[in-house]
Amino acid sequence: MDNLRLWHRFLSIIKPNTSSANFRTFFSQTFLKSIDNNKITLAAPSAFIKETLNQRHLPLIEDTFEKLLDKKVYIEFIVKEAAIEDKSQTEEDFFKPIQSPTSILNPKYTLSNYVVGPSNNVAYAAAQAIVQNPGTSYNPLFIYGGTGVGKTHLMLGIGNAILDKKAHAKIIYSSSERFMNDYVGAIQTHKMGDLRIKYRSPDVLLVDDIQFFSGREGTQEEFFHTFNELVGKNSQIVLTSDRPPHEIAKLEDRLKSRFAGGLMIDIQAPDFDTRVAILRSKCLEHEVILTEETLKLLAASFETNIRELEGQLVGILQLLQAQNLPLTNENISKHLQTRITSRQNIKIEPKKVLEVVCQYFNLNHKDLIGAKRQKELVLPRHLAMFILSEQLNLTVEKIGLLLGKRDHTTVMHGRDKIKKLVSHDREIQRILIEVKQKLQALSA
């Protein structure tokens, strides 16, 4: 077994035995450098990842290799900047990546399979322009919108399209969390030079969920200088966020100014026709054929983001296949109606709403229902009032009793304030969606 095949088998065993975050951060960027008798050398892309693998994951790594090779092994870690080194290999690796000197981009996300509609056509046009002239058309491109509307797909589509035109382009794709972890690791190991070589050298830098830089002063300082250097040499920067720069709390004004200095585009949730087109595209991916009538029924039944829409489609298909039922319009409609009915009949206990709100905002129950009026308690209380009223149909008097015997007029004020904010405030929309998702998970 050659090293590449061995490494792929190792990854296939490791993945279900560690968290997705650990797998993505520490294992997917590392590779098998060499095997010399019982010594296995693994190359990590940074000193931070090397130390983490050695300190936290060594027993799992050793045990996995020993089972694969049927012998005792010794693991050595080294730091190697470009984790996927051998471009002559043609074997498809575990993630099916498109490889460049400094990036692993999932080829699933391309501009050709990105479904375009009124909610995202401007963003798509900007992406096409960037592919034609990286670093000059729109720099940076700042894409913002709610959860699951296709921001990451579009960003990775840009990266993959640039690689199609220039196979050896240096592209870095990073989540904001990974950038922060790399920064902290570089400080701890005195390897800031390595960090700067990595992030200030690419032709294209793609950073997801930039809103999580909020309040991270050191990270923001490092990214500010990285940003300036990349723009100065016409390297393309693409950023995504769940809100525009000026709405990101505790983000330095100089970063807000630079993020807004390129092109900012808002991607909204897909409209009905776009949802139908997305479902049609997903059916092609899953190699199933549904009638136009069924696609429209699905699109009308789930007015939600793209990720959840695909989840509902896959769930219904899997259910029918598990029951050996044909994918007829009648069967799909029947199971679709069952899902909608069961979702509508979900019974949520009022105490569960308060529990989830407390968990989401990291509060204790006494503070939520207590008399304190600190700013950080106001939004959670108002949000609880809104959900208890709108989703559970409780009276304002009942809600007042649940929230520390508050007056009904106080409840009405809090409920109506959220109702007004949710019509235009993207942050409130995001929080409400996430809290509702947690409630649905508890009730499933």
C-alpha positions as CSV (number, residue, x, y, z in Angstrom):
1,M,0.0,0.0,0.0
2,D,1.5,3.3,-1.0
3,N,1.6,6.3,1.3
4,L,-1.3,8.2,-0.4
5,R,-3.6,5.2,-0.1
6,L,-2.6,4.6,3.4
7,W,-3.3,8.1,4.4
8,H,-6.7,8.0,2.8
9,R,-7.6,4.9,4.7
10,F,-6.3,6.5,7.9
11,L,-8.6,9.5,7.4
12,S,-11.6,7.3,6.7
13,I,-11.1,5.7,10.1
14,I,-10.2,8.9,12.0
15,K,-13.2,10.9,10.7
16,P,-16.0,9.1,12.6
17,N,-13.8,9.0,15.8
18,T,-13.3,12.7,16.3
19,S,-15.4,15.8,16.1
20,S,-16.0,17.4,12.7
21,A,-14.3,20.6,14.0
22,N,-11.1,18.8,15.1
23,F,-11.1,16.7,11.9
24,R,-11.4,19.7,9.7
25,T,-8.9,21.8,11.6
26,F,-6.2,19.3,12.5
27,F,-6.4,16.3,10.3
28,S,-7.6,17.5,6.9
29,Q,-4.6,19.9,6.6
30,T,-2.0,17.3,7.6
31,F,-0.5,14.6,5.4
32,L,1.7,11.4,5.6
33,K,5.3,12.5,4.7
34,S,7.1,9.2,5.0
35,I,7.3,5.7,6.5
36,D,10.7,4.3,7.6
37,N,10.3,0.9,9.2
38,N,8.3,1.7,12.4
39,K,8.7,5.4,12.1
40,I,5.8,7.4,10.6
41,T,6.4,11.1,9.8
42,L,3.4,13.3,9.6
43,A,3.6,16.9,8.2
44,A,1.4,19.5,9.7
45,P,0.9,23.0,8.1
46,S,1.7,24.9,11.3
47,A,3.5,24.5,14.6
48,F,0.2,25.0,16.4
49,I,-1.5,22.1,14.6
50,K,1.7,20.0,15.1
51,E,1.6,20.5,18.9
52,T,-2.1,19.9,19.1
53,L,-1.9,16.6,17.3
54,N,1.1,15.5,19.4
55,Q,-0.5,16.5,22.7
56,R,-4.2,15.6,22.2
57,H,-4.5,13.1,19.4
58,L,-1.3,11.0,19.5
59,P,-2.9,7.9,21.1
60,L,-5.7,7.8,18.5
61,I,-3.2,8.3,15.6
62,E,-0.8,5.6,16.9
63,D,-3.6,3.1,17.5
64,T,-5.1,3.7,14.0
65,F,-1.8,3.2,12.2
66,E,-1.0,0.2,14.3
67,K,-4.2,-1.4,13.2
68,L,-3.7,-0.5,9.6
69,L,-0.1,-1.8,9.5
70,D,-0.4,-4.5,12.1
71,K,2.8,-3.5,13.9
72,K,4.0,-1.1,16.6
73,V,4.7,2.4,15.2
74,Y,6.4,5.6,16.4
75,I,4.9,8.9,15.2
76,E,7.0,12.0,14.4
77,F,5.5,15.3,13.6
78,I,7.1,18.0,11.4
79,V,5.9,21.4,10.2
80,K,5.4,21.7,6.4
81,E,3.7,24.8,5.0
82,A,2.1,23.1,1.9
83,A,0.3,20.1,3.3
84,I,-0.6,18.5,0.0
85,E,2.8,18.3,-1.6
86,D,2.8,15.7,-4.4
87,K,0.9,17.0,-7.4
88,S,1.8,14.0,-9.6
89,Q,-0.6,11.8,-7.7
90,T,-3.9,11.2,-9.6
91,E,-5.6,9.2,-6.8
92,E,-8.8,10.9,-5.7
93,D,-8.4,11.7,-2.0
94,F,-10.8,11.2,0.8
95,F,-12.3,14.7,0.4
96,K,-12.2,14.8,-3.4
97,P,-10.3,18.1,-3.2
98,I,-9.1,20.4,-5.9
99,Q,-5.5,20.9,-4.9
100,S,-3.3,24.0,-5.3
101,P,0.0,24.8,-3.4
102,T,-1.9,26.2,-0.4
103,S,-5.5,25.3,-0.6
104,I,-8.0,22.4,-0.4
105,L,-11.3,23.6,-2.0
106,N,-14.3,21.3,-2.1
107,P,-15.1,20.9,-5.8
108,K,-18.7,20.3,-5.0
109,Y,-19.1,24.1,-4.9
110,T,-18.8,25.7,-8.3
111,L,-20.2,28.7,-10.1
112,S,-21.7,26.4,-12.7
113,N,-23.9,24.6,-10.2
114,Y,-24.8,27.8,-8.2
115,V,-28.5,28.4,-8.8
116,V,-29.0,32.1,-9.6
117,G,-32.2,34.0,-8.9
118,P,-33.3,37.5,-7.9
119,S,-31.9,37.1,-4.4
120,N,-28.4,36.5,-5.5
121,N,-27.9,37.5,-9.2
122,V,-25.9,40.6,-8.3
123,A,-23.5,38.5,-6.1
124,Y,-23.2,36.0,-8.9
125,A,-22.3,38.6,-11.5
126,A,-19.7,40.1,-9.2
127,A,-18.2,36.6,-8.7
128,Q,-17.9,36.1,-12.5
129,A,-16.2,39.5,-12.8
130,I,-13.7,38.6,-10.1
131,V,-12.8,35.3,-11.8
132,Q,-12.0,37.3,-15.0
133,N,-9.9,39.8,-13.2
134,P,-8.9,38.7,-9.7
135,G,-7.7,41.5,-7.5
136,T,-8.8,44.3,-9.7
137,S,-12.6,44.1,-10.3
138,Y,-13.9,44.2,-6.7
139,N,-11.5,44.0,-3.9
140,P,-12.5,43.0,-1.3
141,L,-15.8,41.3,-2.2
142,F,-17.8,41.2,1.0
143,I,-20.8,38.8,0.8
144,Y,-23.3,38.9,3.7
145,G,-26.6,37.3,4.4
146,G,-28.5,34.9,6.7
147,T,-27.6,31.3,7.5
148,G,-27.8,28.9,4.6
149,V,-28.4,31.3,1.7
150,G,-25.3,30.2,-0.3
151,K,-22.5,32.6,0.7
152,T,-19.9,29.9,1.2
153,H,-20.9,28.1,-2.0
154,L,-20.4,31.3,-4.0
155,M,-17.1,32.1,-2.3
156,L,-15.7,28.6,-2.9
157,G,-17.1,28.7,-6.5
158,I,-14.9,31.8,-7.1
159,G,-11.9,29.9,-5.8
160,N,-12.6,26.8,-7.9
161,A,-13.2,28.9,-11.0
162,I,-9.9,30.7,-10.6
163,L,-8.1,27.4,-10.2
164,D,-9.7,26.2,-13.4
165,K,-8.2,29.1,-15.2
166,K,-4.8,29.0,-13.4
167,A,-4.1,25.6,-11.9
168,H,-1.1,26.8,-9.8
169,A,-2.8,29.8,-8.3
170,K,-2.1,30.1,-4.5
171,I,-5.4,30.1,-2.7
172,I,-6.1,30.1,1.0
173,Y,-9.6,29.2,2.2
174,S,-10.0,29.7,6.0
175,S,-12.8,30.0,8.4
176,S,-12.5,32.9,10.9
177,E,-12.0,30.4,13.6
178,R,-9.1,28.8,11.8
179,F,-7.4,32.2,11.3
180,M,-7.9,33.0,15.0
181,N,-6.5,29.6,16.0
182,D,-3.5,30.0,13.7
183,Y,-2.9,33.4,15.2
184,V,-3.0,32.2,18.8
185,G,-0.9,29.2,17.9
186,A,1.7,31.4,16.2
187,I,2.0,33.6,19.3
188,Q,2.3,30.6,21.6
189,T,5.0,29.0,19.5
190,H,6.8,32.2,18.5
191,K,6.0,31.5,14.8
192,M,4.4,34.7,13.7
193,G,6.7,34.7,10.6
194,D,5.2,31.4,9.5
195,L,1.7,32.7,10.0
196,R,2.4,35.8,7.9
197,I,4.1,33.7,5.1
198,K,0.9,31.6,5.0
199,Y,-1.7,34.3,4.9
200,R,0.1,37.1,3.1
201,S,1.4,35.1,0.2
202,P,-1.7,33.8,-1.6
203,D,-3.1,35.1,-4.9
204,V,-6.6,34.7,-3.4
205,L,-7.7,34.8,0.3
206,L,-11.2,33.5,1.2
207,V,-12.3,34.0,4.8
208,D,-15.7,32.7,6.0
209,D,-17.8,34.1,8.8
210,I,-15.7,37.2,9.4
211,Q,-18.2,38.4,12.1
212,F,-16.5,36.1,14.6
213,F,-13.5,38.5,14.7
214,S,-15.8,40.6,16.9
215,G,-13.9,41.6,20.1
216,R,-10.7,39.8,19.1
217,E,-8.3,42.7,19.2
218,G,-5.1,40.8,18.5
219,T,-6.7,38.9,15.6
220,Q,-8.1,42.1,14.1
221,E,-4.7,43.8,14.3
222,E,-3.1,40.8,12.4
223,F,-5.8,40.6,9.8
224,F,-5.6,44.4,9.3
225,H,-2.0,44.2,8.2
226,T,-2.6,41.0,6.2
227,F,-5.5,42.7,4.4
228,N,-3.3,45.8,3.6
229,E,-0.5,43.7,2.2
230,L,-2.7,41.5,0.0
231,V,-4.6,44.4,-1.4
232,G,-1.3,46.3,-2.0
233,K,-0.1,43.6,-4.3
234,N,-3.6,43.1,-6.0
235,S,-4.3,39.7,-4.3
236,Q,-8.0,39.0,-4.3
237,I,-9.9,38.9,-1.0
238,V,-13.4,37.5,-0.5
239,L,-15.1,37.6,2.8
240,T,-18.4,36.3,4.1
241,S,-20.5,37.4,7.1
242,D,-24.0,37.1,8.4
243,R,-24.3,40.9,8.5
244,P,-22.7,44.0,6.9
245,P,-19.4,45.4,8.4
246,H,-21.1,48.4,10.2
247,E,-23.4,46.0,12.1
248,I,-20.5,43.8,13.4
249,A,-20.1,44.7,17.1
250,K,-16.6,45.3,18.5
251,L,-15.0,45.4,15.0
252,E,-12.4,48.1,14.6
253,D,-13.4,51.1,12.5
254,R,-10.4,50.7,10.2
255,L,-11.5,47.2,9.3
256,K,-15.0,48.3,8.8
257,S,-13.7,50.9,6.4
258,R,-11.6,48.5,4.5
259,F,-14.3,45.9,4.2
260,A,-16.7,48.5,2.9
261,G,-14.1,49.8,0.5
262,G,-14.7,47.1,-2.1
263,L,-18.1,45.7,-3.1
264,M,-20.6,44.7,-0.4
265,I,-23.5,42.4,-1.5
266,D,-26.5,41.2,0.4
267,I,-27.8,37.7,-0.4
268,Q,-31.4,37.2,0.6
269,A,-33.3,34.0,1.2
270,P,-34.4,32.4,-2.2
271,D,-37.8,33.2,-3.6
272,F,-40.3,30.6,-4.7
273,D,-39.0,30.2,-8.3
274,T,-35.4,30.0,-7.0
275,R,-36.3,27.4,-4.5
276,V,-37.9,25.3,-7.3
277,A,-34.7,25.7,-9.3
278,I,-32.5,24.7,-6.3
279,L,-34.6,21.6,-5.7
280,R,-34.3,20.7,-9.4
281,S,-30.6,21.0,-9.1
282,K,-30.4,18.9,-6.0
283,C,-32.5,16.2,-7.6
284,L,-29.9,16.0,-10.4
285,E,-27.1,15.7,-7.7
286,H,-29.0,12.8,-6.0
287,E,-29.9,11.3,-9.4
288,V,-33.7,11.3,-8.8
289,I,-36.5,12.6,-11.0
290,L,-39.4,14.5,-9.5
291,T,-42.3,16.1,-11.3
292,E,-42.5,19.8,-11.6
293,E,-45.7,19.6,-9.5
294,T,-43.8,17.9,-6.6
295,L,-40.9,20.4,-6.8
296,K,-43.4,23.3,-6.5
297,L,-45.2,21.6,-3.6
298,L,-41.8,21.2,-1.8
299,A,-40.8,24.8,-2.5
300,A,-44.1,26.1,-1.3
301,S,-44.1,24.0,1.9
302,F,-40.6,25.0,3.1
303,E,-40.0,28.8,2.9
304,T,-36.5,28.5,4.4
305,N,-32.9,28.7,3.6
306,I,-31.1,26.6,1.0
307,R,-29.4,24.2,3.5
308,E,-32.7,23.4,5.3
309,L,-34.5,23.1,2.0
310,E,-32.1,20.4,0.8
311,G,-32.3,18.7,4.2
312,Q,-36.1,18.4,3.8
313,L,-35.7,17.0,0.3
314,V,-33.1,14.4,1.3
315,G,-35.1,13.4,4.4
316,I,-38.2,12.6,2.3
317,L,-36.2,10.7,-0.3
318,Q,-34.4,8.7,2.3
319,L,-37.7,7.9,4.1
320,L,-39.3,6.6,0.9
321,Q,-36.3,4.6,-0.1
322,A,-36.1,3.0,3.4
323,Q,-39.7,1.9,3.0
324,N,-39.1,0.7,-0.5
325,L,-41.7,3.1,-1.9
326,P,-41.4,4.4,-5.4
327,L,-40.7,8.1,-5.8
328,T,-44.1,8.9,-7.2
329,N,-45.8,12.2,-6.8
330,E,-48.5,10.6,-4.6
331,N,-46.1,9.0,-2.2
332,I,-43.9,12.2,-1.9
333,S,-47.0,14.4,-1.4
334,K,-48.3,12.0,1.3
335,H,-45.0,12.0,3.3
336,L,-44.6,15.7,2.7
337,Q,-48.0,16.4,4.2
338,T,-47.1,14.1,7.2
339,R,-44.0,16.1,7.8
340,I,-45.8,19.4,7.6
341,T,-48.6,18.2,9.9
342,S,-46.2,16.7,12.5
343,R,-44.1,19.9,12.4
344,Q,-47.3,22.0,13.0
345,N,-48.4,19.7,15.8
346,I,-45.1,19.9,17.8
347,K,-45.9,20.7,21.4
348,I,-43.3,23.0,23.0
349,E,-43.5,23.5,26.7
350,P,-43.2,27.1,27.8
351,K,-40.4,26.2,30.2
352,K,-38.4,24.8,27.3
353,V,-38.5,28.2,25.6
354,L,-37.1,29.8,28.7
355,E,-34.5,27.0,29.0
356,V,-33.3,27.4,25.4
357,V,-33.2,31.2,25.6
358,C,-31.0,30.9,28.8
359,Q,-28.7,28.4,27.0
360,Y,-28.4,30.6,23.9
361,F,-27.5,33.7,25.8
362,N,-25.6,31.9,28.6
363,L,-27.8,33.1,31.3
364,N,-29.3,31.4,34.4
365,H,-33.0,31.2,34.8
366,K,-33.1,33.4,37.9
367,D,-31.6,36.3,36.0
368,L,-34.0,35.9,33.0
369,I,-37.1,36.1,35.2
370,G,-35.6,38.3,37.9
371,A,-35.9,42.0,38.5
372,K,-32.5,43.1,37.2
373,R,-32.6,45.4,34.2
374,Q,-29.1,45.1,32.8
375,K,-28.8,45.7,29.1
376,E,-27.7,42.1,28.4
377,L,-31.0,40.8,30.0
378,V,-33.4,42.9,28.0
379,L,-33.1,41.2,24.6
380,P,-33.4,37.6,25.9
381,R,-36.5,38.6,27.9
382,H,-38.1,40.3,24.9
383,L,-37.3,37.4,22.7
384,A,-38.8,34.9,25.1
385,M,-42.0,37.1,25.3
386,F,-42.2,37.1,21.5
387,I,-41.7,33.4,21.0
388,L,-44.1,32.5,23.9
389,S,-46.7,34.8,22.3
390,E,-46.2,34.1,18.5
391,Q,-45.3,30.4,18.6
392,L,-47.1,29.1,21.7
393,N,-50.0,31.5,21.5
394,L,-49.9,32.2,25.3
395,T,-51.7,35.2,26.6
396,V,-49.7,38.2,27.8
397,E,-50.9,37.5,31.3
398,K,-49.6,33.9,31.3
399,I,-46.3,35.1,29.8
400,G,-46.0,37.7,32.5
401,L,-46.4,35.1,35.2
402,L,-43.7,32.9,33.6
403,L,-41.3,35.8,33.5
404,G,-41.3,36.7,37.1
405,K,-44.9,38.0,37.5
406,R,-44.4,40.9,35.1
407,D,-47.2,43.2,34.1
408,H,-49.0,42.4,30.9
409,T,-48.2,45.8,29.5
410,T,-44.5,45.0,29.9
411,V,-45.0,41.8,28.0
412,M,-46.8,43.6,25.2
413,H,-44.0,46.1,24.9
414,G,-41.3,43.4,24.7
415,R,-43.3,41.3,22.2
416,D,-44.1,44.2,20.0
417,K,-40.5,45.5,20.0
418,I,-39.2,42.2,18.7
419,K,-42.0,42.0,16.2
420,K,-40.9,45.4,14.8
421,L,-37.2,44.6,14.9
422,V,-37.5,41.3,13.1
423,S,-38.9,42.9,10.0
424,H,-35.6,44.7,9.2
425,D,-32.9,43.9,11.8
426,R,-30.7,41.1,10.4
427,E,-29.1,40.3,13.7
428,I,-32.5,39.8,15.4
429,Q,-33.6,37.7,12.5
430,R,-30.5,35.5,12.9
431,I,-30.9,35.1,16.6
432,L,-34.6,34.2,16.3
433,I,-33.9,31.6,13.6
434,E,-31.2,30.0,15.7
435,V,-33.3,29.9,18.9
436,K,-36.2,28.4,17.0
437,Q,-33.9,25.8,15.5
438,K,-32.8,24.8,19.0
439,L,-36.4,24.5,20.1
440,Q,-37.3,22.3,17.1
441,A,-34.3,20.1,17.8
442,L,-35.6,19.6,21.4
443,S,-39.0,18.8,20.1
444,A,-38.0,16.4,17.3
